[in-house]
Amino acid sequence: MAADARLAINASIVGGNPTGLGIYSIKLIRALDEIRNDFFVYASSGGAFGSLRARTGRVPRATRPDYGGLGHVVRLLWLQGALRLWLSKTRPQGLLNTVPEGVLRSPVPQVTVVHDLLPLRFPPEYPRQQYYFRFLVPRILSDSRLVIADSGHTRSDILDHYDVPAGKVKVIYPGYDSSAFFCSGPNSSPQPRQDPYILYVGNLLPHKNLPRLLDAFALLRRRRSCRLIIRGEGRPAYARLLRERIESLGLRDAVTFAGYAGEDSLRRLYSDAVCLVLPSLGEGFGLPVLEAMACGTPVITASASSLPEVAGDAALMVDPYDALGLADAMYRTLTDSGLREDLRQRGLRRVSAFTWERTALEMSRLLDGAFGQSEAHCRALPLHDRA
């Protein structure tokens, strides 16, 4: 670790092909690098961050999440062994864990980010992770000086499930990538495109509520012709069940599965969609809501978990258990150009509050408070009111 680095960042979750938590870590560190000059990053893939002023320490490739359960076990061993040793030798003022994986009885103070507690809320979907969240995460949070939650909903979950003082858990919203997701044109017309489609973006997991979305889409198709594109991947067995549901509803020619692709491809999917539909039963944050809004795309989402908190008044909220209500919301969005334009304008205003610069500023100031640092290293920028 560099001698002048007062803050260490554990980004060992960043692998060779980052998704989800790895992307959060990359975006946060890039934004912190714009305003700080005093930290050092531990990651197995330094190239994933692009050009950083901060130095990066290499973590063994075997720790990468790309290796599944084995990578997770090796990463935990590395955290309790090699990272603990490095921290003991170099003695930074503090350690930031970008996910709830930290050093037990850390030799330096640490701050830990928790994105969601989905393995505890939906344990059958996370057969291995649920035990990690039951037995190790509470010890890591107990050993952390501060806990950062992605949303107020996640903060409430942390307080409900763990014996953590309320004053120790703070909320910092993630940002969205404005260089990748933006509105490239007016995206508003009296009628949607000739071959209109509704878009879902997310993993294929039971808590995402896709069977009910398919039921609602089948009801919609009785009133108006359109397509549904499901962009995401999941366990083959569950994907097979979804395809069987599609067949039984007579939707084989109307539903398309699209796997993960680059940001340019995803932006085009958002931009050309009539609306994004995210009827999930549980989200720690719900980033697709912001990405769609940034592209000028209307959003329909569930009135559950963190989604109302993220969407504010810029989306149509539906009961995620009400297929008829969801079908009606999709029909209104498909047929009402005035509603689409109103949601578009509200969405574009809403996303302006969720920038990575703002996330980094709030994170930086909390880190300084937790580790007793001055802000001399931090570029002075205004801290906005919370969205």
C-alpha positions as CSV (number, residue, x, y, z in Angstrom):
1,M,0.0,0.0,0.0
2,A,1.2,3.5,-0.8
3,A,2.8,5.3,2.1
4,D,0.7,8.4,1.6
5,A,-2.6,6.5,1.3
6,R,-4.7,7.1,4.5
7,L,-7.7,5.1,3.2
8,A,-7.8,1.5,2.0
9,I,-10.7,0.3,-0.2
10,N,-11.6,-3.3,-0.3
11,A,-12.9,-3.8,-3.9
12,S,-12.0,-7.5,-4.1
13,I,-15.5,-8.1,-5.4
14,V,-14.4,-6.6,-8.8
15,G,-13.7,-9.5,-11.1
16,G,-12.7,-9.9,-14.7
17,N,-16.3,-9.4,-16.0
18,P,-17.9,-7.1,-13.4
19,T,-21.7,-7.0,-12.9
20,G,-23.9,-5.7,-10.2
21,L,-21.8,-5.2,-7.0
22,G,-18.6,-5.0,-9.0
23,I,-20.0,-2.2,-11.2
24,Y,-21.1,-0.3,-8.1
25,S,-17.6,-0.6,-6.7
26,I,-16.0,0.6,-10.0
27,K,-18.3,3.6,-10.3
28,L,-17.9,4.6,-6.7
29,I,-14.1,4.3,-6.8
30,R,-13.9,6.3,-10.0
31,A,-16.0,9.1,-8.5
32,L,-14.0,9.1,-5.3
33,D,-10.8,9.3,-7.4
34,E,-12.1,12.6,-8.8
35,I,-12.3,14.2,-5.4
36,R,-9.7,12.4,-3.2
37,N,-6.0,11.8,-3.5
38,D,-5.4,9.7,-0.4
39,F,-6.6,6.1,-1.0
40,F,-5.4,2.7,-2.2
41,V,-7.6,0.1,-3.9
42,Y,-7.4,-3.7,-3.4
43,A,-8.9,-5.5,-6.4
44,S,-8.1,-8.5,-8.6
45,S,-8.6,-6.6,-11.8
46,G,-7.0,-3.1,-11.6
47,G,-7.8,-2.6,-15.3
48,A,-11.5,-2.6,-14.6
49,F,-11.2,0.9,-13.1
50,G,-9.7,2.5,-16.2
51,S,-7.2,5.3,-15.4
52,L,-7.0,6.1,-11.7
53,R,-4.8,8.4,-9.8
54,A,-5.1,6.0,-6.9
55,R,-2.8,3.0,-6.8
56,T,-4.2,-0.5,-6.9
57,G,-3.0,-3.6,-5.1
58,R,-3.5,-6.9,-6.9
59,V,-5.7,-9.5,-5.2
60,P,-5.3,-13.2,-6.3
61,R,-7.4,-14.0,-9.4
62,A,-8.9,-17.0,-7.5
63,T,-10.9,-14.5,-5.3
64,R,-13.0,-13.3,-8.2
65,P,-16.7,-13.8,-8.2
66,D,-16.3,-15.2,-11.7
67,Y,-15.3,-18.5,-10.0
68,G,-18.7,-18.8,-8.1
69,G,-18.7,-20.4,-4.7
70,L,-15.1,-21.3,-4.8
71,G,-14.1,-17.6,-5.5
72,H,-16.3,-16.5,-2.6
73,V,-14.5,-18.9,-0.2
74,V,-11.1,-17.9,-1.4
75,R,-12.0,-14.2,-1.1
76,L,-13.1,-14.6,2.5
77,L,-9.9,-16.4,3.3
78,W,-7.9,-13.7,1.6
79,L,-9.7,-11.0,3.6
80,Q,-9.0,-12.7,7.0
81,G,-5.4,-13.5,6.0
82,A,-3.5,-11.4,3.5
83,L,-5.6,-8.2,3.8
84,R,-5.5,-8.4,7.6
85,L,-1.7,-8.7,7.5
86,W,-1.4,-5.8,5.0
87,L,-3.6,-3.6,7.2
88,S,-1.6,-4.5,10.3
89,K,1.7,-3.6,8.5
90,T,0.6,-0.4,6.7
91,R,-1.9,0.9,9.3
92,P,-4.2,3.1,7.1
93,Q,-6.6,5.3,9.0
94,G,-9.5,3.2,7.8
95,L,-10.9,0.6,5.4
96,L,-13.9,0.9,3.2
97,N,-15.6,-2.3,2.2
98,T,-17.7,-1.8,-1.0
99,V,-19.8,-4.9,-0.2
100,P,-20.6,-6.6,3.2
101,E,-17.3,-8.5,3.1
102,G,-14.8,-7.2,5.6
103,V,-12.1,-8.1,8.1
104,L,-13.3,-9.7,11.3
105,R,-11.7,-7.8,14.3
106,S,-10.0,-5.5,11.8
107,P,-6.8,-3.9,13.0
108,V,-8.0,-0.6,11.6
109,P,-11.5,1.0,11.7
110,Q,-13.7,0.0,8.8
111,V,-16.9,1.2,7.1
112,T,-19.1,-1.4,5.2
113,V,-21.6,-0.9,2.4
114,V,-24.7,-3.1,2.4
115,H,-26.7,-3.1,-0.8
116,D,-29.6,-5.4,0.2
117,L,-30.6,-8.3,2.5
118,L,-32.3,-10.3,-0.2
119,P,-30.7,-13.6,0.9
120,L,-32.6,-13.2,4.2
121,R,-35.8,-12.0,2.7
122,F,-35.9,-14.7,-0.1
123,P,-33.7,-17.5,1.3
124,P,-34.7,-20.3,-1.2
125,E,-33.2,-18.1,-4.0
126,Y,-29.9,-17.8,-2.2
127,P,-29.2,-21.2,-0.7
128,R,-25.5,-20.5,0.2
129,Q,-25.6,-16.7,0.6
130,Q,-28.3,-16.8,3.2
131,Y,-25.9,-18.5,5.7
132,Y,-23.2,-15.9,5.1
133,F,-25.8,-13.2,5.8
134,R,-27.0,-15.0,8.9
135,F,-23.7,-15.7,10.5
136,L,-20.8,-13.6,9.1
137,V,-22.5,-10.3,8.0
138,P,-23.7,-9.5,11.5
139,R,-20.2,-9.9,12.8
140,I,-18.7,-7.7,10.1
141,L,-21.3,-5.0,10.7
142,S,-20.6,-5.2,14.5
143,D,-16.9,-4.7,13.7
144,S,-17.7,-1.7,11.4
145,R,-17.6,1.9,12.7
146,L,-20.4,2.8,10.1
147,V,-22.7,0.9,7.9
148,I,-23.8,2.4,4.6
149,A,-27.1,1.3,3.1
150,D,-28.2,1.9,-0.5
151,S,-31.6,3.0,0.5
152,G,-33.9,3.8,3.4
153,H,-35.6,0.4,2.8
154,T,-32.3,-1.4,3.1
155,R,-31.5,0.5,6.2
156,S,-34.7,-0.6,7.8
157,D,-33.9,-4.2,6.8
158,I,-30.5,-3.9,8.5
159,L,-32.1,-2.6,11.7
160,D,-34.8,-5.3,11.6
161,H,-32.4,-8.2,11.1
162,Y,-29.3,-7.2,13.0
163,D,-28.4,-5.8,16.4
164,V,-26.9,-2.6,15.0
165,P,-27.4,0.8,16.6
166,A,-29.7,3.0,14.4
167,G,-27.2,5.9,14.5
168,K,-24.5,3.7,13.0
169,V,-26.5,3.0,9.8
170,K,-26.5,5.8,7.2
171,V,-28.1,6.0,3.7
172,I,-26.2,7.0,0.6
173,Y,-28.0,6.5,-2.7
174,P,-25.9,5.1,-5.6
175,G,-25.8,7.1,-8.8
176,Y,-26.5,6.1,-12.4
177,D,-24.0,6.4,-15.2
178,S,-25.0,9.6,-17.1
179,S,-22.3,8.9,-19.8
180,A,-24.0,5.6,-20.7
181,F,-27.7,6.4,-20.1
182,F,-29.1,9.6,-21.5
183,C,-31.9,10.9,-23.7
184,S,-30.6,11.3,-27.2
185,G,-33.8,12.7,-28.7
186,P,-37.3,14.0,-27.9
187,N,-38.6,10.4,-27.5
188,S,-42.1,11.6,-27.5
189,S,-44.7,11.2,-30.2
190,P,-48.5,11.0,-30.5
191,Q,-48.2,7.2,-30.9
192,P,-45.5,4.7,-30.0
193,R,-43.5,3.0,-32.7
194,Q,-45.3,0.6,-35.1
195,D,-43.9,-2.5,-33.4
196,P,-44.1,-1.4,-29.7
197,Y,-42.5,-3.3,-26.9
198,I,-42.5,-3.2,-23.1
199,L,-39.2,-3.8,-21.5
200,Y,-38.1,-5.7,-18.3
201,V,-34.5,-5.4,-17.2
202,G,-33.1,-7.5,-14.3
203,N,-32.2,-11.0,-13.2
204,L,-34.4,-14.0,-13.7
205,L,-35.2,-14.8,-10.1
206,P,-38.5,-15.6,-8.4
207,H,-38.6,-12.4,-6.3
208,K,-38.5,-10.4,-9.6
209,N,-42.2,-11.4,-10.0
210,L,-41.9,-12.3,-13.7
211,P,-44.7,-14.9,-13.7
212,R,-47.1,-12.1,-12.6
213,L,-45.7,-9.8,-15.2
214,L,-46.4,-12.5,-17.9
215,D,-50.0,-12.9,-16.6
216,A,-50.5,-9.1,-16.8
217,F,-48.9,-9.0,-20.3
218,A,-51.3,-11.8,-21.4
219,L,-54.2,-9.6,-20.2
220,L,-52.8,-6.6,-22.0
221,R,-52.5,-8.5,-25.3
222,R,-56.2,-9.1,-25.3
223,R,-56.7,-5.3,-25.6
224,R,-53.6,-4.2,-27.6
225,S,-50.9,-5.8,-29.7
226,C,-47.4,-5.3,-28.4
227,R,-44.3,-7.3,-27.4
228,L,-42.4,-7.9,-24.2
229,I,-38.6,-8.0,-24.1
230,I,-37.0,-9.6,-21.0
231,R,-33.4,-8.5,-20.7
232,G,-31.5,-10.6,-18.2
233,E,-30.2,-14.0,-17.3
234,G,-30.7,-16.4,-14.4
235,R,-30.6,-20.1,-13.4
236,P,-31.4,-22.3,-16.3
237,A,-34.1,-24.2,-14.4
238,Y,-36.0,-21.0,-13.5
239,A,-35.6,-19.7,-17.1
240,R,-37.1,-22.9,-18.3
241,L,-40.2,-22.5,-16.0
242,L,-40.7,-19.0,-17.4
243,R,-40.6,-20.3,-21.0
244,E,-43.2,-22.9,-20.0
245,R,-45.4,-20.2,-18.6
246,I,-45.0,-18.2,-21.8
247,E,-46.1,-21.2,-23.8
248,S,-49.1,-21.9,-21.6
249,L,-50.3,-18.3,-21.9
250,G,-49.9,-18.4,-25.7
251,L,-47.2,-15.7,-25.8
252,R,-44.4,-17.5,-27.6
253,D,-44.4,-15.1,-30.5
254,A,-44.8,-12.0,-28.3
255,V,-42.0,-12.5,-25.7
256,T,-38.3,-12.2,-26.4
257,F,-35.4,-13.1,-24.0
258,A,-32.3,-10.9,-24.5
259,G,-29.2,-11.8,-22.6
260,Y,-26.8,-9.3,-21.0
261,A,-25.1,-7.0,-23.5
262,G,-23.1,-3.7,-23.4
263,E,-24.3,-0.4,-22.2
264,D,-24.9,0.9,-25.7
265,S,-27.2,-2.0,-26.5
266,L,-29.1,-1.5,-23.2
267,R,-29.5,2.2,-23.8
268,R,-31.1,1.5,-27.2
269,L,-33.4,-1.0,-25.6
270,Y,-34.5,1.6,-23.0
271,S,-34.8,4.4,-25.5
272,D,-37.0,2.5,-28.0
273,A,-39.3,0.9,-25.3
274,V,-42.8,2.1,-24.6
275,C,-42.0,1.7,-21.0
276,L,-39.9,-0.2,-18.5
277,V,-41.8,-2.5,-16.1
278,L,-40.1,-3.6,-12.9
279,P,-42.7,-5.4,-10.7
280,S,-40.2,-6.8,-8.3
281,L,-41.2,-7.9,-4.8
282,G,-37.8,-6.8,-3.3
283,E,-35.0,-4.5,-4.4
284,G,-32.2,-3.0,-2.4
285,F,-32.2,0.0,-4.8
286,G,-33.6,-0.6,-8.3
287,L,-31.0,0.9,-10.7
288,P,-33.0,0.1,-13.9
289,V,-35.6,2.6,-12.8
290,L,-33.0,5.4,-13.0
291,E,-31.4,4.2,-16.2
292,A,-34.8,4.1,-18.0
293,M,-35.8,7.5,-16.8
294,A,-32.4,8.9,-17.9
295,C,-33.2,7.6,-21.4
296,G,-36.6,9.4,-21.4
297,T,-38.5,6.1,-21.0
298,P,-41.6,5.9,-18.8
299,V,-41.4,3.6,-15.8
300,I,-44.0,1.3,-14.2
301,T,-42.8,-0.2,-11.0
302,A,-43.9,-1.9,-7.8
303,S,-45.1,0.0,-4.7
304,A,-42.8,-2.3,-2.6
305,S,-39.4,-2.3,-1.0
306,S,-37.1,0.6,-2.2
307,L,-38.8,1.2,-5.5
308,P,-41.1,4.1,-4.4
309,E,-38.1,5.7,-2.7
310,V,-36.1,5.7,-5.9
311,A,-38.9,6.5,-8.4
312,G,-40.6,9.2,-6.3
313,D,-43.5,10.7,-8.2
314,A,-41.9,10.0,-11.6
315,A,-43.3,6.5,-12.2
316,L,-46.6,4.7,-12.2
317,M,-46.8,2.6,-9.0
318,V,-48.7,-0.7,-8.9
319,D,-49.4,-3.4,-6.3
320,P,-46.9,-6.1,-7.4
321,Y,-49.5,-8.8,-6.5
322,D,-52.2,-7.3,-8.7
323,A,-51.8,-8.6,-12.3
324,L,-54.9,-6.7,-13.5
325,G,-53.6,-3.4,-12.1
326,L,-50.3,-4.0,-13.8
327,A,-52.0,-4.8,-17.1
328,D,-54.0,-1.6,-16.8
329,A,-50.9,0.5,-16.1
330,M,-49.2,-0.9,-19.2
331,Y,-52.3,-0.3,-21.3
332,R,-52.5,3.3,-20.2
333,T,-48.8,3.9,-20.9
334,L,-49.2,2.3,-24.3
335,T,-52.2,4.2,-25.4
336,D,-51.9,7.6,-23.7
337,S,-49.2,9.9,-25.3
338,G,-49.9,12.6,-22.7
339,L,-49.2,10.2,-19.9
340,R,-46.0,9.0,-21.6
341,E,-44.8,12.6,-22.0
342,D,-45.6,13.5,-18.4
343,L,-43.7,10.4,-17.1
344,R,-40.8,11.2,-19.4
345,Q,-40.5,14.8,-18.1
346,R,-40.8,13.7,-14.5
347,G,-38.3,11.0,-14.9
348,L,-35.7,13.3,-16.5
349,R,-36.0,15.6,-13.5
350,R,-35.9,12.8,-11.0
351,V,-32.6,11.3,-12.2
352,S,-30.7,14.6,-11.9
353,A,-30.6,14.0,-8.1
354,F,-28.7,10.6,-8.5
355,T,-25.2,11.3,-9.7
356,W,-22.0,9.4,-8.8
357,E,-20.4,12.7,-7.9
358,R,-23.0,13.2,-5.2
359,T,-22.6,9.7,-4.0
360,A,-18.8,10.1,-3.7
361,L,-19.1,13.4,-1.9
362,E,-21.5,12.0,0.7
363,M,-19.4,8.8,1.1
364,S,-16.2,10.9,1.4
365,R,-17.6,13.1,4.2
366,L,-18.9,10.1,6.1
367,L,-15.5,8.4,5.8
368,D,-13.7,11.5,7.1
369,G,-16.1,11.6,10.0
370,A,-15.7,7.9,10.8
371,F,-11.9,7.9,10.5
372,G,-11.2,11.3,12.0
373,Q,-9.7,12.7,8.8
374,S,-9.6,16.3,7.6
375,E,-11.1,17.2,4.2
376,A,-7.9,18.9,2.9
377,H,-7.5,16.2,0.3
378,C,-11.1,16.5,-0.9
379,R,-12.1,19.0,-3.7
380,A,-14.7,21.4,-2.3
381,L,-18.1,20.8,-3.9
382,P,-21.6,21.5,-2.6
383,L,-23.5,18.7,-1.0
384,H,-27.0,18.6,-2.3
385,D,-30.1,17.8,-0.3
386,R,-31.1,14.2,-0.3
387,A,-33.6,13.2,-3.0
